[in-house]
């Protein structure tokens, strides 16, 4: 069914600060309607309903649009999710109410792959620790021309296990191969045409038991939640490293903490945790050799500009009656 164009429409962005903390602009959306940008909206149904008011178009990044919210904002015709993941929206209710929901796929592929290796390189080279040592005067006072605070690890010849082989997983493999790493991939789909001496499609058991580094690039589903747990960790090599730039609940954090503190796992780098912002009782805050960053792999300015441009294009296409990147169930 053709979607009618909404004239003189009101657009509300519920949580614009993360996407645009001041280094971008909203001109693309300002041209399409009467734009109101809120830096943040508290995740309380009444407050979200109040923030939306009589707007026809709303954009959200992490502000929850639950059934309680959606049934009480009858003028809303379109929801633009300012992210790839769309679990913040009750899609079933939106579909029932005739509200079009779109997301922004593939804007951060290269950024997240790059960040994956930033975590890997920090774990293997410990640049931060050595920089701090120099700044703290340890090199000035050293009797030797160099020193190391931790063991350093060369990536060439090591095996990287990739769980999930979408766009980000594929981009990560290219970087790994540039470092001379061997790659194992576990995915629902087999990529036999890519098989080489340095690239293998494997089952999960093989990946867990033979990888030196395991990097998670799979979606969060009933089948993947808690994928990294006590039992799967026991099947891994001693000293293996774990990287997660995907979704926090893929890991049972208490089990990862115990494995890090026992030395079974040699190190971990996570950009995502089970509850965000991180809670003070998160087990990983008490784990040895665990790098935690605040969900920023997606956030270089270049990636955020792509996100903004795609979000504007999504709305433009909707208004022309030819919506793209639509989420339905």
N, C-alpha and C positions, 0 to 999 in steps of 0.2 A: 504494500500500500504506500502511495506517495505521501511523504511527510510535508505538511504545509510549512511554508516559511513563517517564522514568528517575527512580526514587525514591532519595533520599539521595545524589544524584549529586554528583560532584566537578567543580568548574568552575575552570579555570586561565586567567587572563589573562596572556599571555606578555610583553606590552610595554604596560603600562597608563599609563605616565607621560605620553606625548605627549597622549593624550586627557584624562587627568585628572592634572595636575601638583599638584593639591591644592585646586582651587577647585570641584570637583564631588564627588559621592559615588557609591559602588557599591551603594547600598541596593537598587536594583531587581534586581540580580543576586544579592545576598546572600539575598533572599527565596526564590530558586529553587534554592539548593543550598549546598554547602560551598565557599565561594569563597576562592581563593588568587590574590592579585594580585602579579605580578612587575613591577617598573618596567621592566626590560629583560631580554632573553634574547639571549645571543651567538648569531649566525647560524652555528652549528656543529651538525651533525646530532646528535652525541652529547649535546651540552649541551641542545638543544631536546627531545630524547627524554627526558632526565633531568628537565627542567622540567615536561614534561607528565605523567610518571609514569603513574598509573592513572586519570587523569581521563577522564570521559566527554564533557565539554564543554570546548572550548578557544576562546579568542578571540585573534586576532592582528591587529596593524596592519601592521607591516613585518617581523616575524619570519617567516622562510621555512619553509613546510611542504612540503618536497620529498617525492618518492617514498620516499627513504631514511628520512625521518622517519615518514611515514604508515604504512608497512608494519610499523613497530616500535612502534606505539601501538595495539594491537588493541582497547582498550576505548573508544576515541574514536568517538562516534556523530554528533557535530555540531561544525562549525567556524563560528564567527562572525567574519567579517572586519570590523574596525572602521574601514572605509573604503568608498569606492565601487569603486575599483580592486581587483581580486582576483588579480593576477598573482603574488602571493606564495604562492599555494596551487597545488599540482599538482592541478588540478580533475579531470583524467582519472583519476588514481589514486584520488582521493577518491570519485569516482562508482563506480569498479570495486569499491571496498571498502564501498560502501553508506553512506558518510559524507555527511550533508547539509551543504552549504556555503551560507551566506547572506552577502550584503553589505548595505551601507547606502546606498541611492541618494538623491540629491536633497537631502541635508541641508544642503549648503553653497552652494547655488545663489546666493543673494543675497550671501553673504559673498565668494565668488570674483569675482562681477561687480563688487562694490564695490572689491575689491582691484585688479582690472584697471584701474579708473579711478584708483586711488591711484597706480599706476605711470605711467599716462598723464599725470596732472596733475603728478607730480614731474618727468617729462621735459620737459613743456611750460612749467612755471612755476618749476622749480628752487627750491622753497621751502627745502629743506635747505641748499643752498649759500648762499642769501641770509641765512638765519637764522644760520648759522655766521659769516658776514661781520659781521653786526651784533654778535654776541657777542664777536667778535674785535676790536671797536673801530673798524671801518671806517666805520660811520655817524657815530660820535662825531667822527671826524676828517675827515668829508667836508665840502667847501666847498659842496656842493649839497644841496637838500632831499631828494633821492633819488638812487639809483644802481642800475645793474644789473651783475651779474657775468657773465651769459650772455644771449643773446637769449631773449625770452619769446614764446610762441606762443599765439594765441587758437584755441580749438577750433571755434567757430561757423563753419559753412561748409566745414570740412575733411571729408575722406572717410575713414571708418573701414571697413576691410575685415575681415570676420569669416570665419575659416575654421572651419567646423563650427557647426551651428546647433541644438544640443541646448538643454537648459534654461538652462545658463549663458550660452551665446551669445545666447539670446533675452532674458535679463535684461540682458545687456550692451548690447544694441541699445536697449532702453528708456532706459537712462542716456545713451547717445550722442545719442539724439534729443532728450532734455531739454537737452542742451548745444547743440542746433542743428546737429548733425553730419549729414552724409549717410552712409548705410550701404550697403555692398555685402556680400552674403553668398554664399559658395561652400559648397554642401552637396550631398550625394547626393540630397536631396529638394528640390524647388522649392516655394517658398511664394508662389505667384502671388497668393493672396488678400491678401497683405500689401503688394503692390507699390504704391508711392506715388512722389511726386517725390523723397522722401528715403530710399526703401528699394528696392533692386534685387537681384534674383537674377542672378548673373553667373557666367561660367566662371572658372576659376582664372587664366587668362592676363589677363583684364580686371582682376580683383581685384589681381593683382600689379602691373600697369602703372599703375593709376589711383588706388590708395589712398595717402593721406598717412600713415596708421597701419594696421598689420596686426596683428590680435590672434588668437592661436591658441586654439581651443576644441574641437579635434577629438581623438578617441581616438588612442592609439598603435597602429598596425597596420603590416603589411608595406608598405602603400601610402602611409602617412603618415610613416614613419620617414625622417628626413633631408629632410623636405619643404622646409625652409628651408636652402638650400645655395648654393654659388657660382653655379650656373646660374640658379636662381630669383631670387637677389638681383640678378643682372645685368639681369633684366627689370623690376625695380622702379624707381620714381621715385628720383632722387637726393635724399638727405635723409630718406627714409622712416623711420618708427620701427617697431620690432618689439616686441610684447608676448607673453609666453608664461606663462600660468598653468595650462597643461595638463600636458604631459609633456616632460621635458628632451630626449629623443632625437628629438623632432620637428625639432630644429635641429642642423645640423652646426656645432658650436661654433667650430672653427677657421675656418670660412668666415665666420661671423658676426663673429668677432674681427677678421679682416682687413678686412671691409667697414666696421666701425666705425672702425678705425684709419685707413683711407683716406678716410673721410668719405662714402663711398657711402651708408651708413646713418647717419642723424643721431643715433640713440639707440636703446637697447634696455632693456626692463625685463623681467626673468625671475624668476619665483618657483620655478622648477624647473630642474634641470640634469641632465646625462646620468648622473652617478653621485652619489648622495646618502648621507651628507654630501658636500659638494663636496670634490674633491681639490685639493691645492696646485698641481698642474700643469694645472688646468682653464684652457683658453685665455681664457675670458671674464674671468678675474681680471686679464688683461693688456690688456683692451679699454677704449678711451675711451668715456666717456658711457654706461656700461652699469651699470644698477642691478640688483643681485642680492640677493634676499631668501631666507631659508632655508625655503622651502616652507611658508609660513604663511597663505596666502590662505584656507584652510579653517578656521582656528583661532580665530576669535572665540568667546568663551564661549557665546554663544547658539547658534552652529552646533554646538559640541561637546555642548551639552545635547541638541540634537535628535538627534545621532548616538547618544548614550548611550540616549535613550528608544527610538529605533528598534531598536537592538541588543537591548535588553531585550524589546521587543515581538516581534522575530524569534524569540528563544528561547522565549518564552511560546507563540507560535503553533506552533512545532515540537513542544513538549511536549503540545500539545492535538491533535497529529496533523494540523494544517492549516498546514504551513510556508509562509512567504511570503519573497519576495526570494531565492529559491533560484537558485544558479548551477549550470548543467549544460552539458555540451558533447556 
